[in-house]
Amino acid sequence: MKKAAKRKTGTIGSSFDSFLKQDGTYEEVTARAIKRVLARQLGDLMKREEISKTELASRMHTSRAQLDRLLDPENESVTLGTLARAAKAVGRNLRMELV
């Protein structure tokens, strides 16, 4: 019989969240991921509802440039107020929770 290979404890089965926390980047990565998801959802809703960027900006009472920043997944400088206005403009509600 062959001996089973020994495994290092603490590394197999660790979660990616744990890795990011140990690396000190969890909050940054999570915030960026949430922003990307919201931008994608908003873009998908715009396509489905056939809402142009100009129309959505008008509904939000904002500029087209501000809307472009909101839809840019790389731009993280979006306020909760802007997200809430965007959700309302496409007939949705913004829901957030602390977990």
C-alpha positions as CSV (number, residue, x, y, z in Angstrom):
1,M,0.0,0.0,0.0
2,K,1.2,3.5,-0.8
3,K,1.2,6.2,1.8
4,A,-1.2,9.0,1.2
5,A,0.4,12.3,0.5
6,K,0.2,14.7,3.4
7,R,-1.7,17.9,2.9
8,K,-0.9,21.3,4.4
9,T,-3.6,22.3,6.8
10,G,-5.3,25.6,6.5
11,T,-4.9,26.1,2.7
12,I,-7.1,23.4,1.1
13,G,-10.7,24.4,1.1
14,S,-10.1,28.0,2.2
15,S,-12.5,30.5,0.6
16,F,-11.6,33.3,-1.7
17,D,-13.2,35.7,0.7
18,S,-10.7,34.5,3.4
19,F,-7.9,35.0,1.0
20,L,-9.0,38.6,0.2
21,K,-9.4,39.4,3.9
22,Q,-5.9,38.1,4.7
23,D,-4.6,40.1,1.8
24,G,-6.4,43.2,3.1
25,T,-8.3,43.8,-0.2
26,Y,-11.7,42.3,0.7
27,E,-13.7,45.5,1.0
28,E,-12.2,47.1,-2.1
29,V,-12.8,44.0,-4.3
30,T,-16.3,43.5,-2.9
31,A,-17.2,47.1,-3.5
32,R,-15.9,46.9,-7.1
33,A,-17.8,43.7,-7.7
34,I,-21.1,45.2,-6.4
35,K,-20.6,48.3,-8.6
36,R,-20.0,46.1,-11.7
37,V,-23.1,44.0,-11.0
38,L,-25.3,47.1,-10.5
39,A,-23.9,48.6,-13.7
40,R,-24.6,45.4,-15.7
41,Q,-28.1,45.1,-14.2
42,L,-28.9,48.7,-15.1
43,G,-27.6,48.2,-18.7
44,D,-29.6,45.0,-19.1
45,L,-32.8,46.8,-17.9
46,M,-32.1,49.6,-20.3
47,K,-31.8,47.2,-23.2
48,R,-34.9,45.1,-22.2
49,E,-37.0,48.2,-21.7
50,E,-35.5,50.0,-24.7
51,I,-34.5,53.0,-22.7
52,S,-31.7,55.1,-24.3
53,K,-29.0,56.7,-22.2
54,T,-30.4,60.1,-23.0
55,E,-33.9,59.1,-21.8
56,L,-32.5,57.5,-18.6
57,A,-30.5,60.6,-17.9
58,S,-33.6,62.7,-18.4
59,R,-35.6,60.5,-16.0
60,M,-32.9,60.8,-13.4
61,H,-32.6,64.6,-13.8
62,T,-28.9,64.3,-14.5
63,S,-26.4,64.7,-17.3
64,R,-25.5,62.0,-19.9
65,A,-21.9,62.2,-18.6
66,Q,-23.1,61.4,-15.1
67,L,-25.0,58.4,-16.4
68,D,-21.9,57.2,-18.4
69,R,-20.0,57.3,-15.1
70,L,-22.7,55.3,-13.4
71,L,-22.7,52.7,-16.2
72,D,-18.9,52.4,-16.2
73,P,-18.0,49.3,-14.2
74,E,-14.5,50.8,-13.5
75,N,-15.8,54.0,-12.0
76,E,-16.4,53.5,-8.3
77,S,-17.3,57.0,-7.4
78,V,-21.1,56.6,-7.5
79,T,-23.3,57.7,-4.6
80,L,-26.2,55.8,-3.1
81,G,-28.4,58.6,-4.1
82,T,-27.4,58.2,-7.7
83,L,-28.0,54.5,-7.6
84,A,-31.4,55.0,-6.0
85,R,-32.4,57.5,-8.7
86,A,-31.3,55.1,-11.4
87,A,-33.3,52.3,-9.9
88,K,-36.4,54.5,-9.7
89,A,-35.9,55.7,-13.3
90,V,-36.2,52.1,-14.5
91,G,-39.1,51.2,-12.2
92,R,-37.1,49.3,-9.6
93,N,-36.0,49.8,-6.0
94,L,-32.5,49.8,-4.7
95,R,-32.1,47.4,-1.8
96,M,-29.0,47.1,0.3
97,E,-28.3,45.3,3.6
98,L,-25.5,44.8,6.0
99,V,-24.5,41.1,6.4
